[in-house]
Amino acid sequence: MNHSTNEKKNTNWFDGSAYDGVCSMTPETYIDRMFARTESGGTLIVPDWSDEGPHHFERWLVCRMCWTEDERDGAKTLYQTISDALSEIAKVYKRLSDDEGENAKVLSPALLEDWRRYVAAPDMRDFDVRRIRDIRERAEIIERYQQTKMHKKLGLPLTKAGEAFMSENADVRLEPGEFDLLDAYETRTEAIAFERVGEGPMAETLLRCTKELCRMTAQHAPDLCIRYGRIRLAQALTLHTIAASVDRVALA
């Protein structure tokens, strides 16, 4: 059963001063807001939150979300369970390593399993991760460039930032073989994410959020960073477990 009585475009939730309000919400309140802002047809549009904070996202997530109140409440419960586990792991984070035997001396069996699932680095020794990062950055620029170019071709106005982006990135390219290398790396990371948290649409994003929140908590990051990390985790977890599909759309 769909539930929204507000038929306004739900991106209005995030215009202007609303950005600052995001980090003042609890994760549970944020999930409630996602539920309330889902349109009657099942569409929810939320920011694709970045590592830089709530003011720096560059894409929207357009989600198909025909969810119920029970599913909403289940997402809040699951969020709290994972958050509690990450908080416990963070207390001994600096003592953990890739050595399973040593980790087992520090963590309970349940927390060791949570460590493996949500925090431990995947085995990517077959790849040059630094090179992959550079290729991915260029691939993302190219993807955004093509989307922005399409906006312009359709006669849609671009912001000054959009025009500047087009001008600055017209010559960005991938070298022969780089796309295949990136595809192999991403196929591997996706397979690991699916194995750990299931085949939802936000598996990799969910794991990035759990790892980052645990790290920030262990390092006693500023409270604002922690609160933002919790919001990102709440969103990623909810979309991963409930959304039928999630499409990323670049800002023009």
N, C-alpha and C positions, 0 to 999 in steps of 0.2 A: 504494500500500500504506500503510495506517495503522499506527501504530507505538507508540502510548502504552500502557504497561502500568500506568499509574496512573489508575484510574477515579474518583478523587476529583474533586469539582467543582473545575475548574481555577482558579477565582477564589481558592482557598486560597493560591495562590502569592503573593497580594498582601495577606494579612491581617496586621494588627499590624506587627511589626518588619520585615516583608519590604519595606516601602516604602523604607527606608534602604538596603537591599541592591541596589536596582535600579541606582543610580548608581555602585555599585562594580563592576558588571559591564562587560566590554567589549561593544561592539555585537554581535560575533560570538557571545559567550556568551549574550547576550540572545536572539538568533535561535535558538540551540540550545535555550534554555529554552522559547521559544514552541513549537518543534517537539515537545519532550518533553511539553509540557502540552496538546497537542492531543488531544482524546478520540478514542476509536476510531471514533466515529460521524462525526468530522470537524469537531467544534465546538471553537473556541478562544475564550475570553473573556479580554480584556485591557483595561486602563484606556484611556480616551480621554484621553491625557495633555494637560494644559493648559499655558498659558504660565507659570503660577505655580509650577510644580515638581511633583514626584511626589506631594505630599500634597494637592493641590488639585483633582484631577479630579472631575467631577460626573457622568460617564456611563461606562458599560461599552461596549465594542465586542464584539458577538457575531458571530463570523466563521465562515464555512464554509471549512474548510482541509483538503482531501484532498491533502496534499502528500507528496512523496517526499524521501528523503535527498539525491538529486541536486538537487532544487529548493531544498532548504534550503541546500546548499553554494553553489548558484548565487546565492541571495540574499545570502549573505555576500560573495561575490566582487564582485557588483554594488555592494553597499554600499561596499566598500573603494575601488572605482574612482571612485564619485561623491564619496566623502569626500576622496580624494586631489585630485580636481579642485577641490573647494571650498576646500581648504587652499591650493592654488596661487593661486586667484582672490583669496582673502582677503589675500594678500601685497600686492596692488596695488588692493585694493577702494576705497580713498579716492581713487584716480586715475580711477575709472570713472564714466561718466555715461550719459545716453541717446543720446549722440553715437556712432554706430557707427564712424565713421571714426576718431575719437580712441581709442576702445576697441581698435580693430585695431592701433594703434601700441603698445599696452601688452600685449596678450594674443596668444598664438599662435593660429593658426586653430582648433585643437582646443579651446583654452580659451575662445575667443570663442564658439564654438558651445555650450559648456557654460554660459557666462554667459547666453546667450540662453535656453537651455532651463530652467536651474535657479534663476537669480538675478534677471534683469532684470525690472523692474516691468512688468506688462501695461498696455496702453494703455486706460485707463478714463476718458478725458477727458469722455465724454458723461454722466458721473454725478457727483453730489455725494457723494463718498466719506464725508465726515463724517456726512451725513444717513443714508446707507446703514448706517453702523456703528450709529447709534442705533436704526434700525428693526430691524436684525438682533438687537441685544441684547434688544429687547422681544419679538421673535418667538421667540427662544430661551427667554425666561422663560415665555411663553405655552405653548410646547410642553412644557416641563418641568412647568408647572402642571397641564396636562391629564393627563400621565402620572402625576404624583403623585396627582392626584384619582382616577384609575382604580385605583391601588394601594389607596387608602383605601376606595373603593367596593367593592372585592373583599374587604375585611376584613383586608388585610395591614397589619401595624403600621408606623407611620412613626417615624423618629427625631425627636428634638427639633428638629433642624435642618430636617427635612422639614415638621414642623408649623409652624415659624416661617416657612418659605418660603411655605407656603400662605396664612398670615395676611397676610404682607407684600405679596403680589403678586396678590391677588384682583382688583384693579381695573386691572391692566395691559392695555392695548388697543392695536390698530393703527388708525390713522385711515384713512378711505376713500382708496383709491388706493395706500396704502403697501405693501400686499402685492404688488400688481402691479409696483411699482417695484423692490422687493426681488427679485421673481422674475426680472425682466429683467436685473438686475445679476448675479444668481447664474447665470443661463443663460449670460451672457457670460463670466464667470470660469470656469465649467465647460468651456465650449467651448475657451477658451484653454489650460486645463490639459490637456484631452484632446489638443489639438494638440501640446503640448509633450512629454508623457510617456505618452500612450496612454490608452485608455478603461478603466482599472482603477477599482475602487471608492474609492480613496484619492488620486486625482490631485491635488485641491486641497490636501489635507493634506500630501501629499508635497512640493509646491512651497513651502508655508509653512515646512516643516521645513528644506528646503535653503536658502532665503533667510535664515532666522533663524540657522542654524548658520554660514553664511558671514559674516553680519554680526557675530555674537558673536566668531568667530575673529579677524576683522579688528580688532575693538575690544579684543582681549585680555581678554575677559570672564573672571570667576573660573573656575577649573578645574571646579568642581562644575557650573556652568552649561553649560560646553562638554560635559562628560560626559553630562549630561541631554539636551542637544540631539542628541548622537550616538545615544543610545538612542531618542529620538523618531523620528529619521530612519530608524534600522534597522527599527523597528516599522512605520512608514508605508510604507517601501519594500517590505518583505516582504508586507504585506497588499495593497498595490496590485498587485504583480506576481503574487501567487499566490492570494489569496482569491477564491472564487467570488462571495461577497457579504459585506457588512459592515453590520450594523444597530446603531444607537446606542440604548442604553437608559439612561434617567436613573436615578440613585440615588434611592431613596425616602427 
